């Protein structure tokens, strides 16, 4: 449920759950904020029983207002979302267009290219991922990644680029070093952009990198290797799409078997030879330094019967709400502004857990890593700590997992 | 001499009374109760009763009268007294000087007065004025005294007079003394002199004590200022020294706890001792005079220090200023103190509504609070959407402000009130719900504004984030809303009717003061120990002091007796057979800031507690010994007035009027909820306080003061001793302990080191285990073993058996958080594992070291943690149903205080606040989310838990590895609305934490 408003005129995106707001209401929402800023007061957020409205101004030209369900989370999560939406516009339109709006009508038309991506960010379209929530890019850890890395490096070189990446089911399997050097925002936006587009064999999109090169347009070329697997490179004016298309088959044909086996992992996301405690329903492992995360909601093959435990979507939801409750309040993370809440405590929070009637959650901070685990209700509370530490050791020590 | 309240009934015209006493003596307890009852003097006819508070009754019938015993308040007290005595001409005569000779003589006039002049029924027991001199705190002779009543032996009475430890002169007495005692220097400054009668504690001193200073300390508990050792010595020689010694003043440096001087509450640091038994005292004769003291009461005369500066309050704030009669011009700054005009007729005296509670509590006056508020972006506003249309043109018009606090203050929040109004208008269109809270940023400072919408009106409260976190802000708003409803029937009427304005000003100034914390905190910084205290405020419940069963019963009995309203003996016959004016619905009793006993329905209790909390009355009771406190007002209890449930068929709760009566004395505060309606006599509303009920409530309080009950002493003992509570340990000492113990442990158990990845925290393994095994199993152990037995079912076998990480195999070692799961789970070998466990370190059986909470063994130290080292930092239980919480007393806190510990506590309270709110928000959400699953399970185990592990790394010198302190803050919700919060060192195994949770509920 989000509305973008561009001062002084407003355009808005409609979400699935809320009917279109009449123009005057949006106008007054914006007006309230403007009234405040004329009095040297910035209106940041407003909370009602079940909803939260957050205002944010970017570059003195765009005001974004989000109206979201109030799920008891810190403001930083809403701000992060708005930040991503703004950067999505920069990614596709460029900072100059967004920060100096000369013709609003023209801008409205231009901005339409972002709608798909914005919908994806807000989780309106497609399945809801953790990338936009954690501001880290989701990865898939497969044993075949080492092999695939060689293929990717070779292909990227052939494309006269240094930015190359292999996406499997919307998650990064392997990427070149240069690609990993992109900022967190860019990493997240690029992976969301790919999954927001309708599938086609190859495409060539002009993009601006919001943090590194917000004014210089680049070309993002993507090629579908097989269903759910895309390889993409960012390059300058050359080579053209047609030049590269024939190369695909030559470079990637030998990797077909590995790709197929990686694809099989796509709901588990981590190697099958690692076995976690059978109570584990899902986990989210974040590396704050590399800006990537690994998430699995199906970590055990013979986990409890779906009727007895949480369904996959519920696990995802639980992980998500647990993350939102913890980060920004007790833990700091990659999400911008998430360190203000934790800094109010004089000591650093390291671990945390929550138990409810249906599930238990445990969070563990260790160095640059953060691990959030969801357990079934069957696990004894006192066992959670050691099991989580064990899980953490397993996940971070495994050489196939590069998170 | 009206020194003894018990005597009063003797002088009651009814002659049968004394017989009742004799009957009552067969059972000592019973007789005591009866004689106590007799203290409830016949206060009828009430219309003539001239209680202290009487002139302060508001037109609406409300009363807010507080009189505090305090040295720098004495003047104001006298002024009040003065006005009262002018008012009642025979006032002086009632107060007989507590001197033996006069005492006996004066009783007769008093007697006669009572008989012949029923109009002045200012009977000693209920008269707060005289009670000051007559309340006996703990006269040791009191017990013997009662039988003697029966013979009404004048001589014995005379002696008893001296036995009362707490004879404090009163106004009239002082005057008479001033005439007798020649103070040349003090004559013009008579207010600066006070006389205190103390019984010397001769048992304390041995014959070897020669020095006057030591004697003074032992006899009275008064520590005198020693200039140097030589001056205090008796063998001074030389003229200069002698002159010095003569001219040096004898100043009180300190008053010892639990000494006669302390109990009198009259002697303070800085007082100058002038005379002893009317003999001028100097350093020269100090020793001799003190040595000559016998066990008779001693009259000590002190000269008060002259206080110059802001502490001296202008007289206007002391004498209740007459308020402008009922005309409240719109937006007049009602907060300003109206200057007193002494010539104002007394009938025009309106209540101060506790004007100076703020001053009493915080020892700072309004202007300081206001200037403080000027620097802080906080405000209370009541706006209306209605009046906006007529004056669109005048932009700066304030037509929309119905109420504002602080009244004459203009800050940013006032400027942008349009923003709030608009928000309030449009947000419901967007989300379908009213605005609860909004956050604005002004020059980098975050301000939370809480909203409540009432029809076309909007009630706002804004606080800066740095002082009031969002969650706290919402709680305050919720509570204030409830309180306003309870006090004024509805929020709208509270703000709309001008007659409540004074009260609102008072309420909000107190709220602002407590919520925004004392301004002094700024200087201490956020890590000060005080900030933890402030978070108490965020817990919407009363802190309880758990009494022993015996004392609890006593409290219950005394309160029930009052609630029974069996006042036969004290009512005039004609009234006795009438319907009663009120029906007592329930009472609750506070001692200092602790709730002792509650006989109220939980909803009513919460209403009353909110009133007490937001008027800072508990802080007042804790800080000062209150001379006399009477508060009376009509209230609209939430459950009885606002949300009446559908009544059970055949019975409807009476509709009527409810009144809150608060009576305070010393540190006790008794809250009574009275109902008018139903079976009671119907009277006109508004009702002014009924002196009869007030006096009965006071008499009830007096019962707690009697020797047999001595509740105050017991409470103090309870507060100071830690035997009744789980002992706590300081985080600082824990850190120290870790440092030393780590080195020890390398020798004791070298094998343990490699187990733990982090060697920074110590294994709680000590060689004393063999002893621990022999301890008898307490009831706790049974519960523990039950738990252990159950647990294998919960997680049978599985992947845990193939765990090869060392963490899983350790038992009772440092990382014992997980250790019990291996013991409990029996992952590999099941129950037969136990023997093996025992041989290793006995992780399961170690819980034997937990002592049972056995109140009959007060000397046993209660520990909820195991091992030789205590690891519990803090504990807090919250019962939402009853609205109470329990946590360590400040005394216990002080014992464990340290810099690090205060940080831990601050974190703990912040965390508790977060967890508490998330419990409540999440509870509803969870049910929504998992409706299906919950249904299928059939039973909902409403247990929730949330925990956080904090780590504090303290770098060490010499490049040694830094010392790490890690501790858990765990909150658990048991059933609906019952919560426990615990803070403990991470080395406690989880199973033992269960005990901490159990501890509070006496299971």
Interface residues (C-beta under 8 A of the other chain):
Chain A: X21 X25 X28 X29 X31 X32 X35 X36 X39 X40 X41 X42 X43 X44 X45 X46 X47 X48 X49 X50 X51 X53 X67 X71 X72 X75 X275 X276 X277 X278 X279 X310 X314 X317 X325 X329 X330 X344 X345 X346 X347 X348 X349 X350 X351 X352 X353 X354 X355 X356 X357 X358 X378 X379 X380 X381 X382 X383 X385 X386 X387 X389 X390 X393
Chain B: X412 X415 X416 X418 X419 X422 X423 X425 X426 X427 X428 X429 X430 X431 X432 X433 X434 X435 X436 X437 X438 X439 X440 X441 X442 X443 X446 X469 X526 X527 X791 X794 X795 X798 X799 X800 X803 X805 X807 X808 X815 X817 X818 X820 X821 X824 X825 X903 X904 X906 X907 X910 X911 X914 X917 X918 X921 X922 X925 X926 X929 X930 X933 X934 X937 X940 X941 X942 X943 X944 X945 X946 X947 X948 X949 X950 X951 X952 X953 X966 X989 X990 X991 X993
